[in-house]
Amino acid sequence: MRLVPTRGPIVCRFWWCWPITSNNFLLYLLCYFSQLTFPAAALQQPATAATPGAALHPPTTFPLKHHHSLFDHRFSIPLTASLLLLLLLAAIMGCFLGLKLRRRRLNKKGDAVVAASNGSNDLGPEKEKDFDHGAQACVRKYNWSEIEKLSMNFSQIVGSGGFSTVYLGHLPGSSLGAIKIHCPSDYLNRVFKQELDILLQLQHDNIVKLLGYCDVQDEGALVFEYVSNGTLQDKLHGAEGEAKNSSSSPVISWRNRMAIACQLVQALEYLHEKCPLQIVHGDIKPSNILLDEHLNCKLCDFGFAKMGFSSTIMTPNNRRKQVMVGSLGYTDPHYLRTGIASKKNDVYSYGVIILELVTGMEAFCEEREQGQLLTSIMGPILKDMIASDNECRAMKVAEMVDPNLGEDFEVKEVEAMLSLAALCLGQSPSLRPSATQILQTIRESIGSISFVSAQKKDLSN
């Protein structure tokens, strides 16, 4: 649509200047000629024949304002209002059509052809288009028969949760994938669509990569890269059905724990600060942190994530209807009280994970009498540590470290991480540090973090 900026004529005694679109140009001309015609009609007088005695009785003249012309108030006011209303409606319609055309052009630009890596896929004749939603430029859309073939008819389960099951997938080129199938229900179908919408925006080294999806069934399927080394939960606390710290589960070294802490907060910084629409993960916990063969972490499971700032205070009636999400021991108490979802909910959960990395204890300690939260156990100890002098503080810090580490830790680094955890677990969300501040503190205080950079260089070579 071409804009023709122009200076408008006098319409109803008002000057106006408005960019005229080609769609409104005819209306513009109509208004222009009407203002030229109305005065002419008002000044025309009907011709009368001369009658005898006209000289004796000259015609009576009246002021122009009393003539019943088109400019009489009975006609001019409604006519003016009608013209202004037409102009307003035309402007609104022009804006609406312009936005619609612009959105259509953007949608056409967003369509992308299937990536070359998927071009050799011989799973079927149908070649779906990919969608470039934000960062993910090469996400394949599968049909259900392709999902069945990739998963070998869902023959091998590699993980499961309350709302989904993860199967091993065999992708083209002999690569492996993880296929997540959501349980069928109206609520979980909404969760699937929400998770898919968020995953299509993400691309980060420490966030699991989405390779494809299928949305034609009630269940819904998401195809991810395969991360081979299990979860942080398995490595730190032992896999389900396996004795903790058994020989099959070697202890994670201190520098690897610090690398995981650093990489995890990098993922949070990306979600909170660097995405076009800020994202709150909502369920940060060790079982949602995958580890590759080099113990690099990849955050997964965005089923409870929120995109943009929908963090509004719920009224008491609505709050009872709201589904509160999270996991025992990791959920921010402020969120449970108020229903406010914010970035600081993730920061609280991150503080709990720091305590787990340092102490080796789980967020919910079942071995304690009637069970006890790790934050309840460590809260008084952290306060006592902060209030102690340097010598006593060093002793208290050493007592809190995971005994499986032996002497493989730096007291100063442990102290810095515990102090950081105390800040993340603060009762007031506004006083908790941001992900960017946490990352800066770790880089300044933890010498072991140099291992992270060196590790990435080794992988790139």
SVG drawing of the C-alpha trace seen along z (x, -y; Angstrom):
<svg xmlns="http://www.w3.org/2000/svg" viewBox="-49 -52 91 105">
<polyline fill="none" stroke="black" stroke-width="0.4" points="0.0,0.0 1.6,-3.3 1.3,-6.4 0.8,-9.7 1.4,-12.5 -0.7,-15.6 -2.1,-18.7 -5.9,-18.4 -8.3,-21.2 -10.7,-23.0 -13.4,-20.5 -16.1,-22.0 -13.7,-25.0 -10.9,-22.8 -7.5,-22.3 -6.2,-18.8 -3.1,-16.9 -3.2,-13.2 -1.3,-10.6 -3.7,-9.5 -3.5,-5.8 -4.6,-4.7 -7.6,-2.9 -8.8,-6.2 -8.0,-8.5 -11.5,-8.3 -13.0,-9.3 -10.5,-12.1 -11.6,-13.4 -15.3,-13.2 -14.7,-15.3 -12.7,-17.8 -15.3,-18.4 -18.1,-18.4 -16.6,-21.4 -16.4,-23.2 -20.0,-22.4 -21.7,-23.4 -20.9,-27.1 -22.0,-27.3 -25.4,-25.8 -25.8,-28.1 -25.2,-31.2 -27.5,-30.3 -30.8,-32.2 -33.8,-31.1 -34.6,-33.4 -38.0,-35.2 -40.0,-36.9 -40.6,-40.6 -44.2,-41.5 -46.1,-44.7 -45.6,-46.9 -42.3,-45.4 -40.9,-48.9 -43.5,-49.9 -42.8,-46.9 -39.1,-46.2 -38.2,-42.7 -37.5,-42.2 -34.0,-41.0 -33.0,-38.8 -29.6,-38.2 -27.8,-35.2 -27.8,-33.5 -31.6,-33.1 -31.7,-31.5 -32.6,-27.8 -29.5,-26.8 -27.4,-23.6 -25.4,-25.4 -28.3,-25.7 -27.5,-24.2 -30.2,-21.6 -28.1,-20.1 -24.6,-21.2 -24.1,-19.7 -25.3,-16.2 -23.5,-16.3 -20.2,-17.3 -20.6,-14.6 -21.3,-12.0 -18.3,-13.0 -16.0,-12.8 -17.4,-9.4 -16.7,-8.2 -13.2,-9.4 -12.7,-7.8 -14.0,-4.4 -11.8,-4.6 -8.7,-5.3 -9.5,-2.4 -10.1,0.0 -6.9,-1.2 -4.9,-0.4 -6.5,3.0 -5.8,4.0 -2.3,2.7 -1.6,4.8 -3.2,7.8 -1.1,7.6 2.1,7.0 1.4,10.1 0.7,12.2 4.1,11.1 5.9,12.0 4.2,15.4 5.3,16.1 8.9,15.2 8.8,17.4 8.2,20.6 11.4,22.5 12.1,25.6 13.2,28.8 16.8,28.6 19.4,30.3 20.2,32.7 16.7,34.0 16.7,34.1 18.0,37.7 15.2,38.8 13.4,41.7 10.6,42.1 7.9,41.3 7.1,39.3 5.7,36.4 8.2,33.6 6.8,31.2 8.0,27.6 10.0,26.5 9.1,23.4 11.6,20.7 10.0,19.6 12.7,17.5 16.0,19.3 15.1,22.9 15.6,22.8 15.7,26.5 12.9,28.2 11.2,31.0 7.4,31.6 6.7,35.3 3.6,37.3 2.5,40.0 3.7,42.9 7.2,41.4 7.2,41.0 6.3,44.7 9.1,45.7 11.7,43.5 10.8,45.0 10.7,48.6 7.0,48.7 7.9,47.2 9.9,50.2 12.6,48.7 11.7,46.4 14.6,44.2 12.6,42.0 9.2,41.2 7.4,38.7 3.9,38.0 2.7,36.6 4.9,38.0 7.1,40.9 10.5,40.7 11.5,43.3 14.8,43.9 14.6,42.7 16.7,43.9 17.2,40.9 18.5,40.8 22.3,41.0 22.6,43.5 22.1,40.8 20.0,41.2 17.2,39.1 14.8,38.9 11.1,38.9 8.8,37.5 5.2,38.5 2.6,36.6 -0.2,38.5 -3.6,37.8 -5.8,35.3 -7.2,31.8 -4.9,30.2 -1.8,32.0 -2.5,31.2 -2.4,27.5 0.8,28.2 2.3,29.8 1.4,26.9 2.8,24.4 6.0,26.4 6.4,26.6 5.8,22.9 8.5,22.1 11.0,24.7 10.7,23.3 12.2,20.0 15.3,21.5 18.8,22.2 21.5,22.4 24.4,24.8 23.0,25.6 19.4,26.2 18.4,29.5 17.9,29.1 14.5,29.7 14.8,31.6 11.2,32.2 7.6,32.6 4.3,34.1 1.0,32.4 -1.5,34.5 -2.3,36.9 -3.9,36.2 -0.7,37.3 1.7,35.0 5.4,35.9 8.6,33.9 11.9,35.2 15.1,34.1 18.8,34.6 19.9,37.6 21.9,36.7 23.7,39.9 24.9,39.5 21.6,39.4 20.5,36.6 22.2,34.7 19.8,36.5 21.2,39.9 24.8,38.7 24.5,36.9 22.0,39.1 22.0,42.4 19.5,43.6 16.1,44.9 16.5,48.4 20.2,48.0 22.1,47.5 23.4,44.0 27.1,43.6 27.4,47.1 30.4,48.1 28.3,47.8 27.7,44.1 31.1,42.4 31.3,39.2 31.1,36.0 34.3,34.0 34.2,30.5 35.3,28.8 32.6,30.6 30.0,29.6 31.1,26.0 31.0,26.3 27.5,27.6 26.5,24.7 28.0,22.2 26.4,23.7 23.0,24.0 23.0,20.3 24.1,19.4 21.0,21.2 18.9,19.3 20.5,16.0 19.6,16.8 16.0,17.6 15.5,14.6 17.5,11.9 18.4,12.8 15.2,14.2 12.9,11.8 10.2,12.9 11.6,13.6 10.9,17.2 10.4,18.6 11.2,22.3 9.2,23.0 10.6,26.5 14.4,26.3 15.6,29.5 18.4,32.1 16.1,34.6 15.5,31.8 19.3,31.3 20.7,33.7 24.5,34.4 26.4,35.4 29.5,37.6 31.7,34.6 29.3,33.7 28.1,30.5 24.6,29.8 21.5,29.3 18.3,28.0 15.1,29.8 11.4,30.1 9.7,26.8 6.1,28.1 5.6,25.7 7.4,22.8 5.9,19.4 6.8,17.0 6.5,13.3 5.3,11.7 2.0,13.3 3.1,13.0 0.1,11.3 -1.3,11.5 -4.2,13.8 -7.3,12.9 -8.2,15.4 -11.0,17.0 -8.9,17.4 -5.8,18.6 -7.7,21.6 -8.5,22.6 -4.9,22.0 -2.7,25.1 0.3,24.6 3.3,26.2 6.7,27.2 8.5,30.0 8.7,30.6 11.8,29.0 12.5,26.8 9.4,24.6 9.6,21.0 7.5,20.5 6.6,17.0 5.1,18.5 3.1,21.0 1.7,18.2 0.9,15.7 0.6,17.4 3.1,14.9 5.3,16.5 8.6,14.6 12.2,15.1 13.1,15.2 11.2,18.5 13.9,20.1 16.6,18.3 15.2,19.9 15.3,23.4 18.9,22.7 19.8,21.9 18.5,25.4 20.6,27.0 23.7,25.2 23.1,26.7 22.8,30.2 26.0,29.8 27.9,28.7 26.4,31.1 25.4,34.1 22.1,34.1 18.7,34.3 16.2,31.4 13.8,33.6 15.7,35.8 13.6,38.9 16.1,40.4 15.4,37.7 12.6,38.4 9.2,37.7 11.3,36.2 12.7,32.7 13.5,30.1 17.1,29.4 16.5,25.7 15.1,26.2 18.2,28.2 20.7,25.8 19.0,22.5 20.2,22.2 23.6,23.5 24.0,20.9 23.1,18.1 25.5,19.4 28.2,19.7 27.8,16.1 27.8,14.8 31.0,16.7 34.6,15.4 36.9,16.5 38.5,19.5 35.2,20.9 33.6,20.3 36.2,22.4 35.5,25.3 31.7,25.0 32.1,24.8 34.2,28.0 31.6,29.8 28.9,29.0 30.8,30.4 29.7,33.7 31.9,36.3 32.2,38.3 34.4,35.5 37.1,36.2 39.6,33.3 38.8,32.5 37.4,29.0 38.5,25.4 37.2,24.0 37.0,20.5 34.9,21.7 32.6,23.6 32.1,20.6 31.4,18.4 28.8,20.9 27.0,21.2 26.8,17.5 25.4,17.3 22.9,20.0 21.8,18.0 21.1,15.0 19.1,17.1 17.0,18.5 16.0,15.2 12.4,14.8 11.9,11.6 12.1,12.3 13.2,8.7 16.3,9.2 17.4,12.3 20.2,11.8 19.4,12.1 20.9,14.8 23.4,12.3 24.6,11.3 24.9,14.9 27.0,15.7 29.2,12.7 29.8,13.8 30.7,17.3 33.2,16.2 34.8,13.8 34.9,16.2 35.3,19.7 38.7,20.5 37.5,23.9 35.3,22.1 38.4,21.8 37.8,25.5 34.5,24.7 36.3,22.5 39.1,25.0 36.6,27.8 34.7,26.0 37.9,25.3 38.8,29.0 35.4,30.0 35.7,27.5 39.1,28.9"/>
</svg>
